[in-house]
Amino acid sequence: MSMSKKSGRRGMTMGMRMLLFSSLLLVALPWLGYRYIDEMKDFLLQGQQDAQLLAARAIATVLNGRTELFYLADEPADLSLDRFALHVYPLDSPIEIDGYTGDWAELKGQAKTFGSESVIYDRTDGSWRPVSFDLLLAQYLKYVYALVRVKDENIVYRNPKYRRLDHSDHVRLEFSKSDGEVSRFMLITEGEGQVSVYEMSADWKFPSSGQPVYALSGVWREHSVGYDLELRLPAAWLGTRPGMMVQVVNVDSEVERVIDSITATMKQNRDGRLNPLITRSVELDKIVQGLGSAQESICVVDRYRRIRGLYGDASNAALCSRKDTVSAELVEDALGGAASVTRYENPVGESVIVAAYPVYADEEVLGAVLVEKNSSHILSMQRESLLQIIVATLIVFLVAIFGLMLFAAWLSYRIRKLQREASRAIDEKGRVIAGELAADQHSADEIGQLSRDISSLLSRLKSYTGFLESVPRTLRHEILNPVNTISMSLQKMEVDAAYRPLLSSARKATQQLEMIVQGLTEAAHIEEALLQDEYERFDLAAMVNEYVENSRMKHGESRIRYRGPVSGLHIRGSDLRIAQLLDKLKDNALEFSNEESEILFELTRDDSRAEISITNSGPSIAEEIKGALFSGMVSSRPRGHDRPHLGIGLFIANRIAEQHQATLKISNLDNGTGVKASMKLPVSN
């Protein structure tokens, strides 16, 4: 038994430990998985940042000392032309020439402004109004595009009555052709819409021919403070070292129609030089393309932040020159001689890593290399891994819950089986009929130990029950034989008068022994007798009335009284058992009532129940035994009472009441003058 208990305790402890460990593991695994993936993400991002910085450094190393890729002039020291250069921005799609500026939205921040410092002509009387303009140049495949955004408070359109073309507001365009010659074009209009383009003489007074030039097209649109002119010309018109100058000519008087001012992109125009056009270097593009890798954008800028070489997505690489982006800070650092790398989120929500590295010629910074790569795939991997962990965790949780439910169902089944066997081990009389349970006898867990403990308990109870059931019969046999012998001997001794007092006392003691044996026998067989009774419908009122009349004859008419109907109140049960119950209650009432006091039997009906009550005057029931009156072997009689009493009368009465589905109650009267016993039984209609 001791070893079994130890084994049960050990099994319980191990089970608790396994359950605790499993619970902690289910909680810890998702957290550990998240921590691992988060650290792996940081590691991969840091690795990509380091790789891009190395890539930028490698490209910069190849470009170090290649001044011809960054300067327009033959000599690097001659920066005069670079200072006035116009940058032609690369496009990833063509621009529609309609006079509206929506197509230029991505480049508007790169517009170059020309104002009073760029005026190459003005009237001496000072009557002209200041005019300024912004210029944007871009290229897509075989076309060069221009947007001239003019600020002019008074627009004067051409009047056909005036033959001179310059007698109105207009724009002049000069550029060097592939043969080195300079072409001059005037763009003029009578109102909003398509402009007329004429190739002009060197003094801008007369057109070279009377026919407009259609290969160069433009559209004029007014806005709140001036007008926009959108242009397109063939890129093939530009030479190997392209140059261009734009002039905005302002005429304020529709009457005089004389030129008030000319604002140009290059004030020093007297020597005939044009603004150089900065376009991407073909050689530099080839170098960058040879060093670039997939999913990577590379941008090379000169010291003026002008793009000289591109690889990859041109729209992304154009970030190199945007002043309102993160990459602009990296360009600033690189042009200052410092390498840097950063990660940020672009406008479309993608994670991007950009690295910048300076390009040197001796100790002079020529420009900067920017390497950009989308790192969203790393974050996507993280999200996918987290999703997998969440799904796996949910599956594990569901499996665990399902397993726990199966385990709980298995335990519940074993417990119910154990409960059923334990219930069947006790019969309807409350006697133990089975001394051992079959369920889980050989199991090593807690339920198996419980089954063995219950079996041991049932075995002992069965032995004790059998012993207790045999005690009354044994005592009756063993006590009655000597009592009979004593009774017969006492009868023979009555002839001697000297012994008669002693004989009377001995006879009385013998009668008491007989009553004790009779009570024990009755209590021992009450359960079996109740189960064998046959119940039938009978008149309770008539039965109680007859019982009271017989009791009056036996105990005196003045001692016992009845109040209630004499017939017509039927119940279903055993009239003999009800009479036996009344005997027990009446004996108790007589035993504890005052001499010559009245014993009242009363029968009443309340709806579907009948109530029998017996009231007597006398001492009240002590508080300490109220709750145990029906338990048996409980008596409130004082010691030395002349009649033996085992306290089983009320026990028997209560069992009879329960068998008839009745409730038996004994209570003290409110005034403390006696006791009332009452029983309620169901009425049979």
C-alpha positions as CSV (number, residue, x, y, z in Angstrom):
1,M,0.0,0.0,0.0
2,S,2.8,2.4,0.8
3,M,4.6,1.7,-2.4
4,S,1.4,2.3,-4.4
5,K,0.9,5.6,-2.7
6,K,4.4,6.7,-3.4
7,S,4.0,5.7,-7.1
8,G,0.8,7.7,-7.3
9,R,2.4,10.8,-5.8
10,R,5.4,10.4,-8.2
11,G,3.1,10.0,-11.2
12,M,1.1,13.1,-10.2
13,T,4.2,15.1,-9.8
14,M,5.6,14.1,-13.1
15,G,2.2,14.8,-14.8
16,M,2.1,18.3,-13.3
17,R,5.7,18.9,-14.4
18,M,5.0,17.8,-18.0
19,L,1.8,19.9,-18.1
20,L,3.7,22.9,-16.8
21,F,6.6,22.4,-19.3
22,S,4.2,22.0,-22.2
23,S,2.3,25.1,-21.3
24,L,5.5,27.1,-21.0
25,L,6.8,25.7,-24.3
26,L,3.6,26.7,-26.1
27,V,4.0,30.2,-24.8
28,A,7.7,30.5,-25.3
29,L,8.0,29.1,-28.9
30,P,6.1,31.9,-30.7
31,W,8.1,34.5,-28.7
32,L,11.4,32.8,-29.4
33,G,10.5,32.5,-33.1
34,Y,9.6,36.2,-33.3
35,R,12.9,37.2,-31.6
36,Y,14.9,35.0,-33.9
37,I,13.2,36.3,-37.0
38,D,13.5,39.9,-35.8
39,E,17.2,39.5,-35.1
40,M,17.7,37.7,-38.5
41,K,15.9,40.7,-40.2
42,D,18.2,43.2,-38.6
43,F,21.2,41.0,-39.5
44,L,20.2,40.8,-43.1
45,L,19.4,44.5,-43.4
46,Q,22.8,45.3,-41.9
47,G,24.5,42.9,-44.3
48,Q,22.7,44.5,-47.2
49,Q,23.7,48.0,-46.0
50,D,27.4,46.9,-45.8
51,A,27.2,45.2,-49.2
52,Q,25.8,48.4,-50.8
53,L,28.4,50.6,-49.2
54,L,31.1,48.2,-50.6
55,A,29.5,48.3,-54.0
56,A,29.5,52.1,-54.0
57,R,33.1,52.1,-52.9
58,A,34.1,49.7,-55.7
59,I,32.4,51.9,-58.3
60,A,33.9,55.0,-56.9
61,T,37.4,53.4,-56.9
62,V,37.0,52.6,-60.7
63,L,36.0,56.3,-61.3
64,N,38.7,57.9,-59.2
65,G,40.9,60.2,-61.3
66,R,38.5,60.1,-64.4
67,T,38.1,63.8,-64.6
68,E,37.0,63.7,-68.2
69,L,33.8,62.0,-67.1
70,F,32.8,64.8,-64.7
71,Y,34.0,68.1,-66.5
72,L,32.9,69.7,-69.7
73,A,36.1,71.7,-70.3
74,D,39.3,70.2,-71.5
75,E,41.0,71.2,-68.3
76,P,39.5,70.2,-65.0
77,A,40.4,73.5,-63.5
78,D,38.4,75.4,-66.0
79,L,34.9,75.4,-64.4
80,S,33.5,78.5,-66.1
81,L,31.4,76.5,-68.4
82,D,30.2,74.1,-65.7
83,R,28.9,76.9,-63.6
84,F,26.4,78.0,-66.4
85,A,25.6,74.5,-67.6
86,L,21.9,73.4,-68.0
87,H,21.1,70.0,-66.9
88,V,19.0,67.7,-69.1
89,Y,17.1,65.3,-66.9
90,P,16.4,61.7,-68.0
91,L,12.8,60.6,-68.4
92,D,11.3,57.2,-68.2
93,S,8.3,58.2,-70.3
94,P,7.6,60.9,-73.0
95,I,5.9,64.2,-72.2
96,E,2.7,65.3,-73.9
97,I,3.1,68.7,-75.5
98,D,-0.2,70.3,-74.4
99,G,0.9,73.3,-72.3
100,Y,-0.1,71.7,-69.0
101,T,2.6,71.0,-66.5
102,G,1.3,67.8,-64.9
103,D,3.9,65.6,-66.7
104,W,6.7,67.7,-65.1
105,A,5.6,67.1,-61.5
106,E,8.6,64.8,-60.7
107,L,11.1,67.4,-61.9
108,K,9.5,70.7,-60.7
109,G,11.9,70.8,-57.8
110,Q,14.8,70.9,-60.2
111,A,13.7,74.0,-62.1
112,K,16.4,76.6,-62.5
113,T,15.3,80.2,-62.0
114,F,16.6,83.2,-64.1
115,G,15.8,86.8,-63.1
116,S,17.3,90.3,-63.0
117,E,20.8,89.0,-62.8
118,S,20.3,87.3,-66.2
119,V,19.0,90.3,-68.1
120,I,21.0,90.9,-71.3
121,Y,18.9,93.9,-72.5
122,D,16.7,96.5,-70.9
123,R,15.3,99.9,-71.9
124,T,17.4,102.8,-70.6
125,D,14.4,104.8,-69.3
126,G,13.6,102.1,-66.7
127,S,10.0,101.8,-67.6
128,W,10.1,98.1,-68.2
129,R,8.6,95.6,-65.8
130,P,10.8,92.9,-64.4
131,V,10.4,89.4,-65.9
132,S,11.7,86.1,-64.6
133,F,11.3,82.6,-65.7
134,D,12.0,79.0,-64.6
135,L,13.5,76.5,-67.0
136,L,13.4,72.6,-67.0
137,L,15.1,70.4,-69.6
138,A,14.5,66.7,-70.0
139,Q,15.1,64.0,-72.6
140,Y,13.3,60.8,-73.5
141,L,14.9,58.7,-76.3
142,K,15.1,60.8,-79.5
143,Y,13.4,64.0,-78.1
144,V,14.5,66.8,-75.8
145,Y,11.8,68.6,-73.9
146,A,11.7,72.1,-72.4
147,L,9.3,73.9,-70.0
148,V,9.7,77.7,-69.8
149,R,7.5,79.0,-67.0
150,V,7.4,82.8,-67.3
151,K,6.4,85.3,-64.7
152,D,5.0,88.4,-66.5
153,E,2.3,90.7,-65.3
154,N,1.4,91.9,-68.8
155,I,1.3,89.5,-71.7
156,V,1.3,91.1,-75.2
157,Y,0.4,88.7,-78.0
158,R,1.4,89.2,-81.6
159,N,-0.8,91.4,-83.8
160,P,-0.6,90.4,-87.5
161,K,-0.9,94.1,-88.5
162,Y,2.7,94.5,-87.4
163,R,5.1,92.7,-89.7
164,R,8.0,92.5,-87.3
165,L,7.9,89.3,-85.3
166,D,9.6,90.8,-82.3
167,H,6.7,93.3,-81.7
168,S,5.2,91.0,-79.0
169,D,6.2,88.8,-76.1
170,H,8.1,85.8,-77.4
171,V,10.8,83.2,-76.6
172,R,14.1,82.8,-78.4
173,L,15.9,79.5,-78.5
174,E,19.6,79.1,-79.6
175,F,21.5,75.8,-79.7
176,S,24.5,74.4,-81.4
177,K,23.9,71.8,-84.1
178,S,25.9,68.7,-84.8
179,D,27.9,70.6,-87.4
180,G,28.9,73.2,-84.9
181,E,26.7,75.9,-86.3
182,V,24.3,77.9,-84.1
183,S,20.6,77.8,-84.9
184,R,18.2,80.5,-83.8
185,F,14.5,80.0,-83.4
186,M,11.7,82.4,-82.4
187,L,8.5,81.1,-80.8
188,I,5.6,83.4,-81.0
189,T,1.8,83.2,-80.8
190,E,-1.3,85.3,-81.2
191,G,-2.9,83.7,-78.1
192,E,-3.1,80.5,-76.1
193,G,-2.4,77.3,-78.0
194,Q,0.1,76.1,-80.6
195,V,3.0,78.5,-81.2
196,S,4.6,79.4,-84.4
197,V,8.3,78.6,-84.8
198,Y,10.6,80.5,-87.2
199,E,14.3,80.1,-87.8
200,M,15.8,83.6,-87.5
201,S,18.8,85.6,-88.6
202,A,21.7,86.4,-86.3
203,D,20.2,89.8,-85.4
204,W,16.7,88.3,-84.7
205,K,15.1,90.7,-87.1
206,F,14.1,88.5,-90.0
207,P,13.1,84.9,-90.5
208,S,15.4,82.8,-92.6
209,S,12.4,81.7,-94.6
210,G,8.8,82.6,-94.7
211,Q,7.7,79.2,-93.6
212,P,7.4,78.0,-89.9
213,V,9.5,75.1,-88.6
214,Y,7.3,72.2,-87.7
215,A,9.9,69.8,-86.3
216,L,10.2,72.1,-83.3
217,S,6.7,72.3,-81.7
218,G,5.4,74.1,-78.7
219,V,2.2,75.1,-76.8
220,W,1.5,78.3,-74.9
221,R,-0.7,78.4,-71.8
222,E,-1.5,81.3,-69.5
223,H,-1.4,81.0,-65.7
224,S,-2.2,83.3,-62.8
225,V,1.1,85.3,-63.0
226,G,2.3,84.7,-66.5
227,Y,2.5,81.9,-69.0
228,D,4.0,78.5,-69.7
229,L,5.7,77.4,-72.9
230,E,6.1,73.7,-73.4
231,L,8.6,72.6,-76.2
232,R,9.9,69.5,-78.0
233,L,12.8,69.3,-80.4
234,P,14.7,66.3,-81.9
235,A,17.7,65.3,-79.9
236,A,19.6,64.7,-83.2
237,W,19.8,68.5,-83.7
238,L,22.2,68.8,-80.8
239,G,25.9,68.2,-81.4
240,T,28.5,66.1,-79.5
241,R,29.1,69.0,-77.2
242,P,25.6,70.4,-77.0
243,G,24.8,73.9,-75.9
244,M,21.6,76.0,-75.6
245,M,20.4,79.4,-74.5
246,V,16.9,80.4,-73.8
247,Q,15.8,84.1,-73.9
248,V,12.5,85.5,-72.8
249,V,11.6,88.7,-74.6
250,N,9.2,91.1,-72.9
251,V,7.0,93.7,-74.6
252,D,4.8,95.7,-72.3
253,S,3.1,98.2,-74.6
254,E,0.6,97.1,-77.3
255,V,0.9,100.6,-78.9
256,E,4.7,101.1,-79.0
257,R,5.5,97.4,-79.4
258,V,9.1,97.8,-78.5
259,I,11.2,95.4,-76.5
260,D,11.5,96.4,-72.9
261,S,13.8,93.6,-71.7
262,I,15.5,90.3,-72.6
263,T,16.2,87.8,-69.9
264,A,18.5,84.9,-70.8
265,T,19.9,81.7,-69.3
266,M,23.5,83.2,-69.8
267,K,24.2,86.9,-69.4
268,Q,27.7,86.8,-70.8
269,N,26.5,86.2,-74.3
270,R,28.6,88.7,-76.2
271,D,31.2,86.1,-77.2
272,G,28.5,83.9,-78.7
273,R,28.9,81.1,-76.2
274,L,25.9,79.1,-75.2
275,N,24.9,77.3,-72.0
276,P,26.4,73.9,-72.1
277,L,23.9,71.0,-71.8
278,I,24.7,68.4,-69.2
279,T,23.5,65.0,-70.3
280,R,24.4,61.5,-69.2
281,S,27.9,60.4,-70.2
282,V,27.7,57.4,-72.6
283,E,31.1,56.2,-71.4
284,L,30.1,56.6,-67.7
285,D,26.8,54.7,-68.4
286,K,28.8,51.8,-69.8
287,I,31.1,51.7,-66.8
288,V,28.2,51.8,-64.3
289,Q,26.3,49.1,-66.2
290,G,29.3,46.8,-66.2
291,L,29.6,47.2,-62.4
292,G,25.9,47.1,-61.5
293,S,23.9,44.1,-60.4
294,A,20.3,43.0,-60.6
295,Q,17.7,44.7,-58.5
296,E,20.1,47.6,-58.0
297,S,20.0,51.2,-59.1
298,I,23.2,53.2,-59.5
299,C,23.5,57.0,-59.9
300,V,26.7,59.0,-60.5
301,V,26.6,62.8,-60.0
302,D,29.2,65.5,-60.4
303,R,30.0,68.2,-57.8
304,Y,27.0,70.3,-58.9
305,R,24.6,67.3,-58.3
306,R,24.0,66.8,-61.9
307,I,23.5,63.2,-63.1
308,R,26.3,61.9,-65.3
309,G,25.6,58.2,-65.2
310,L,22.7,55.8,-64.5
311,Y,22.0,52.2,-64.1
312,G,18.8,50.4,-63.3
313,D,15.5,52.2,-62.8
314,A,15.9,55.7,-64.0
315,S,13.1,57.1,-62.0
316,N,14.6,55.7,-58.8
317,A,18.1,56.9,-59.7
318,A,16.7,60.4,-60.3
319,L,16.5,60.6,-56.5
320,C,20.2,61.5,-56.7
321,S,19.3,65.1,-57.6
322,R,16.2,65.7,-55.7
323,K,16.7,68.1,-52.9
324,D,13.7,66.9,-50.9
325,T,14.7,63.3,-50.5
326,V,16.8,61.3,-48.1
327,S,19.3,60.6,-50.8
328,A,20.0,64.3,-51.1
329,E,21.5,64.2,-47.6
330,L,23.7,61.3,-48.6
331,V,24.9,63.2,-51.7
332,E,25.7,66.2,-49.5
333,D,27.8,63.9,-47.2
334,A,29.6,62.2,-50.2
335,L,30.4,65.5,-51.9
336,G,31.9,66.6,-48.5
337,G,34.1,63.5,-48.6
338,A,32.2,61.2,-46.2
339,A,30.7,57.8,-47.1
340,S,27.3,57.0,-45.7
341,V,24.4,54.5,-45.9
342,T,20.8,54.7,-44.7
343,R,17.5,52.9,-45.0
344,Y,14.2,54.6,-45.4
345,E,10.7,54.1,-46.7
346,N,9.9,55.6,-50.2
347,P,6.6,57.3,-51.1
348,V,5.0,53.9,-52.1
349,G,5.8,52.3,-48.8
350,E,8.8,50.2,-49.9
351,S,11.9,49.8,-47.7
352,V,15.0,51.2,-49.6
353,I,18.7,51.2,-48.7
354,V,20.9,53.8,-50.2
355,A,24.7,54.0,-50.0
356,A,26.8,57.0,-51.1
357,Y,30.6,57.2,-51.7
358,P,32.8,60.1,-52.9
359,V,34.8,60.0,-56.2
360,Y,38.3,61.7,-56.0
361,A,40.8,63.1,-58.3
362,D,43.9,63.4,-56.2
363,E,42.4,65.1,-53.1
364,E,39.6,66.8,-54.9
365,V,36.1,65.4,-54.8
366,L,34.8,65.0,-58.4
367,G,31.4,63.7,-57.5
368,A,29.6,60.9,-55.8
369,V,28.3,57.4,-56.4
370,L,24.9,56.3,-55.0
371,V,23.8,52.7,-54.9
372,E,20.1,52.0,-54.2
373,K,18.4,48.7,-53.6
374,N,15.0,47.7,-52.5
375,S,15.1,45.8,-49.2
376,S,11.4,45.1,-49.1
377,H,12.1,41.4,-49.9
378,I,13.8,41.1,-46.5
379,L,10.8,42.6,-44.7
380,S,8.6,40.4,-46.9
381,M,10.5,37.4,-45.8
382,Q,10.1,38.5,-42.2
383,R,6.4,38.9,-42.6
384,E,6.1,35.5,-44.3
385,S,8.1,33.9,-41.5
386,L,6.0,35.6,-38.8
387,L,2.9,34.4,-40.6
388,Q,4.3,30.9,-40.7
389,I,5.1,31.0,-37.0
390,I,1.6,32.3,-36.3
391,V,0.0,29.6,-38.4
392,A,2.2,27.0,-36.8
393,T,1.5,28.3,-33.3
394,L,-2.3,28.2,-34.1
395,I,-2.0,24.6,-35.3
396,V,0.0,23.6,-32.3
397,F,-2.5,25.3,-30.0
398,L,-5.4,23.6,-31.8
399,V,-3.6,20.3,-31.6
400,A,-2.8,20.9,-27.9
401,I,-6.4,21.9,-27.2
402,F,-7.7,18.9,-29.1
403,G,-5.3,16.7,-27.2
404,L,-6.3,18.2,-23.9
405,M,-9.9,17.7,-24.8
406,L,-9.2,14.0,-25.6
407,F,-7.3,13.7,-22.4
408,A,-10.1,15.3,-20.4
409,A,-12.6,13.1,-22.1
410,W,-10.5,10.0,-21.3
411,L,-10.2,11.1,-17.7
412,S,-13.9,11.9,-17.5
413,Y,-14.7,8.4,-18.9
414,R,-12.5,6.7,-16.4
415,I,-13.9,8.8,-13.5
416,R,-17.5,8.1,-14.6
417,K,-16.7,4.3,-14.9
418,L,-15.3,4.4,-11.5
419,Q,-18.3,6.3,-10.2
420,R,-20.7,3.7,-11.8
421,E,-18.9,0.8,-10.3
422,A,-18.8,2.5,-6.9
423,S,-22.6,3.2,-7.1
424,R,-23.3,-0.5,-8.0
425,A,-21.2,-1.6,-5.1
426,I,-23.9,-0.4,-2.7
427,D,-27.5,-1.7,-3.1
428,E,-30.8,0.1,-2.5
429,K,-30.7,-0.8,1.2
430,G,-27.4,0.9,1.6
431,R,-25.5,-2.3,2.1
432,V,-22.1,-2.9,0.5
433,I,-22.4,-5.8,-2.0
434,A,-19.1,-5.6,-3.8
435,G,-15.8,-5.4,-2.0
436,E,-13.6,-4.5,-5.0
437,L,-13.8,-2.3,-8.1
438,A,-12.6,-3.7,-11.5
439,A,-11.9,-0.3,-13.1
440,D,-8.3,1.0,-13.3
441,Q,-7.0,-1.5,-10.7
442,H,-3.7,-1.9,-12.5
443,S,-3.2,1.8,-13.6
444,A,-0.2,3.6,-12.1
445,D,-1.7,7.1,-12.2
446,E,-3.8,8.9,-9.7
447,I,-7.1,7.4,-10.8
448,G,-5.7,3.9,-10.5
449,Q,-4.6,4.7,-7.0
450,L,-8.1,6.1,-6.2
451,S,-9.7,2.9,-7.5
452,R,-7.5,0.8,-5.3
453,D,-8.2,3.0,-2.3
454,I,-12.0,2.8,-2.9
455,S,-11.7,-0.9,-3.3
456,S,-9.9,-1.2,0.0
457,L,-12.5,0.9,1.7
458,L,-15.4,-1.1,0.2
459,S,-13.8,-4.3,1.3
460,R,-13.6,-3.1,4.8
461,L,-17.1,-1.6,4.8
462,K,-18.5,-4.9,3.5
463,S,-16.8,-6.8,6.3
464,Y,-18.1,-4.3,8.8
465,T,-21.6,-4.3,7.3
466,G,-21.7,-8.1,7.4
467,F,-20.5,-8.0,11.0
468,L,-23.1,-5.4,12.1
469,E,-25.9,-7.3,10.3
470,S,-25.0,-10.4,12.2
471,V,-24.7,-8.8,15.6
472,P,-28.5,-8.4,16.3
473,R,-29.2,-12.0,15.4
474,T,-26.2,-13.3,17.3
475,L,-27.0,-11.2,20.3
476,R,-30.7,-12.2,20.2
477,H,-29.8,-15.9,20.2
478,E,-27.0,-15.5,22.7
479,I,-29.0,-13.3,25.1
480,L,-32.4,-14.9,24.9
481,N,-31.2,-18.4,25.8
482,P,-29.7,-17.3,29.2
483,V,-32.7,-15.0,29.8
484,N,-35.1,-17.8,29.3
485,T,-33.1,-20.0,31.6
486,I,-33.1,-17.2,34.2
487,S,-36.8,-16.7,33.9
488,M,-37.6,-20.3,34.4
489,S,-35.3,-20.5,37.4
490,L,-36.9,-17.4,38.9
491,Q,-40.3,-18.9,38.5
492,K,-39.2,-21.9,40.6
493,M,-37.8,-19.7,43.3
494,E,-41.1,-17.8,43.9
495,V,-42.1,-20.4,46.4
496,D,-39.7,-18.9,48.9
497,A,-41.2,-15.7,50.3
498,A,-37.8,-14.4,51.5
499,Y,-36.6,-14.2,47.9
500,R,-39.6,-12.5,46.4
501,P,-38.2,-8.9,46.5
502,L,-35.0,-10.0,44.8
503,L,-37.0,-12.1,42.4
504,S,-39.1,-9.1,41.4
505,S,-36.0,-7.0,40.6
506,A,-34.4,-9.9,38.7
507,R,-37.6,-10.4,36.7
508,K,-37.8,-6.7,35.8
509,A,-34.2,-6.8,34.6
510,T,-34.9,-9.8,32.5
511,Q,-37.8,-8.0,30.8
512,Q,-35.6,-5.1,30.0
513,L,-33.1,-7.4,28.4
514,E,-35.9,-8.8,26.3
515,M,-36.9,-5.3,25.2
516,I,-33.4,-4.5,24.2
517,V,-33.0,-7.6,22.1
518,Q,-36.4,-6.9,20.5
519,G,-35.4,-3.3,19.6
520,L,-32.1,-4.4,18.1
521,T,-33.8,-7.1,16.0
522,E,-36.4,-4.6,14.8
523,A,-33.8,-2.1,13.8
524,A,-31.6,-4.7,12.0
525,H,-34.5,-5.9,9.9
526,I,-36.4,-2.7,9.2
527,E,-34.7,-2.0,5.8
528,E,-35.4,-5.5,4.5
529,A,-38.9,-5.4,5.8
530,L,-39.7,-2.1,4.1
531,L,-38.6,-3.3,0.8
532,Q,-40.9,-6.4,1.1
533,D,-44.0,-4.3,2.0
534,E,-46.8,-4.1,-0.6
535,Y,-48.4,-0.7,-0.9
536,E,-52.1,-0.1,-1.5
537,R,-54.5,2.7,-1.4
538,F,-56.2,3.1,2.0
539,D,-58.2,5.6,4.1
540,L,-55.7,7.3,6.3
541,A,-58.3,9.2,8.3
542,A,-60.2,6.0,9.2
543,M,-56.9,4.3,10.1
544,V,-55.7,7.1,12.3
545,N,-59.1,7.4,14.0
546,E,-59.2,3.7,14.7
547,Y,-55.6,3.8,16.0
548,V,-56.4,6.6,18.4
549,E,-59.5,4.8,19.7
550,N,-57.4,1.7,20.5
551,S,-54.8,3.8,22.2
552,R,-57.5,5.5,24.3
553,M,-58.6,2.1,25.5
554,K,-55.1,1.1,26.4
555,H,-53.8,4.3,28.0
556,G,-57.0,6.0,29.2
557,E,-59.6,8.0,27.4
558,S,-58.6,11.2,29.1
559,R,-55.0,10.9,28.2
560,I,-55.3,10.7,24.3
561,R,-57.4,12.9,22.1
562,Y,-58.0,13.1,18.3
563,R,-58.9,16.0,16.1
564,G,-59.6,15.6,12.4
565,P,-61.7,13.8,9.8
566,V,-62.8,10.2,10.5
567,S,-62.8,9.1,6.8
568,G,-62.3,10.3,3.3
569,L,-58.6,11.0,3.2
570,H,-56.8,8.4,1.2
571,I,-53.1,7.8,0.7
572,R,-51.0,5.0,-0.9
573,G,-48.8,3.0,1.4
574,S,-48.8,0.3,4.1
575,D,-51.3,0.9,6.9
576,L,-49.3,-1.5,9.1
577,R,-46.1,0.6,8.7
578,I,-48.0,3.9,9.4
579,A,-49.4,2.3,12.5
580,Q,-45.8,1.2,13.5
581,L,-44.7,4.8,12.9
582,L,-47.5,6.2,15.1
583,D,-46.5,3.7,17.8
584,K,-43.0,5.1,17.9
585,L,-44.2,8.7,18.0
586,K,-46.9,7.9,20.6
587,D,-44.4,6.0,22.9
588,N,-42.1,9.0,22.7
589,A,-44.9,11.4,23.5
590,L,-46.0,9.3,26.5
591,E,-42.5,8.8,27.7
592,F,-41.7,12.5,27.7
593,S,-45.1,14.0,28.7
594,N,-46.2,15.1,32.1
595,E,-48.4,12.7,34.0
596,E,-52.0,12.9,33.2
597,S,-51.2,15.5,30.5
598,E,-53.0,15.2,27.1
599,I,-51.6,13.7,24.0
600,L,-53.2,15.3,20.9
601,F,-53.4,13.4,17.5
602,E,-54.3,15.7,14.7
603,L,-54.9,15.0,11.0
604,T,-55.2,17.9,8.4
605,R,-55.0,18.2,4.6
606,D,-53.2,21.0,2.6
607,D,-53.8,20.7,-1.2
608,S,-52.0,17.5,-2.2
609,R,-50.5,16.5,1.2
610,A,-51.9,15.2,4.4
611,E,-50.3,16.1,7.8
612,I,-50.4,13.9,10.9
613,S,-49.2,15.6,14.1
614,I,-48.8,14.4,17.7
615,T,-48.4,17.0,20.4
616,N,-47.5,16.4,24.1
617,S,-46.8,18.6,27.1
618,G,-43.5,18.2,28.8
619,P,-39.8,19.1,28.6
620,S,-38.4,20.5,25.4
621,I,-35.8,18.8,23.2
622,A,-32.2,19.8,24.0
623,E,-30.5,21.9,21.3
624,E,-27.4,19.7,21.1
625,I,-29.5,16.6,19.9
626,K,-32.0,18.3,17.6
627,G,-30.0,17.5,14.6
628,A,-29.4,13.9,15.5
629,L,-32.8,12.7,16.6
630,F,-33.2,10.4,13.5
631,S,-29.6,9.1,13.5
632,G,-30.2,6.2,15.9
633,M,-28.6,5.5,19.3
634,V,-29.6,9.0,20.4
635,S,-31.8,9.5,23.5
636,S,-32.6,12.4,25.7
637,R,-33.7,10.2,28.7
638,P,-31.7,10.7,31.8
639,R,-29.4,7.9,33.1
640,G,-31.0,5.6,35.6
641,H,-34.4,5.6,33.8
642,D,-36.5,2.6,34.7
643,R,-37.0,1.6,31.0
644,P,-34.2,0.8,28.7
645,H,-33.9,2.9,25.6
646,L,-31.4,2.6,22.7
647,G,-32.6,5.7,20.7
648,I,-33.7,3.7,17.6
649,G,-37.5,4.4,17.7
650,L,-37.3,7.7,15.9
651,F,-34.7,6.2,13.5
652,I,-37.3,3.5,12.5
653,A,-40.1,6.1,12.3
654,N,-38.0,8.3,10.0
655,R,-37.2,5.3,7.7
656,I,-40.9,4.4,7.4
657,A,-41.7,8.1,6.6
658,E,-39.0,8.2,3.9
659,Q,-40.3,5.0,2.3
660,H,-43.7,6.7,2.0
661,Q,-42.1,9.8,0.4
662,A,-43.0,11.7,3.5
663,T,-41.1,14.2,5.7
664,L,-40.9,13.7,9.5
665,K,-40.3,16.7,11.7
666,I,-40.0,17.0,15.5
667,S,-39.8,20.5,17.1
668,N,-40.4,22.2,20.4
669,L,-43.6,24.2,20.9
670,D,-43.2,28.0,20.7
671,N,-44.1,28.5,24.3
672,G,-41.6,25.9,25.5
673,T,-44.3,23.7,27.1
674,G,-43.9,20.6,25.0
675,V,-43.0,18.9,21.7
676,K,-44.7,18.4,18.4
677,A,-44.0,15.6,15.9
678,S,-45.5,16.0,12.5
679,M,-45.4,14.1,9.2
680,K,-46.6,15.2,5.7
681,L,-47.6,12.5,3.2
682,P,-48.8,12.8,-0.4
683,V,-52.5,12.3,-0.9
684,S,-53.9,9.7,-3.4
685,N,-56.9,11.1,-5.3
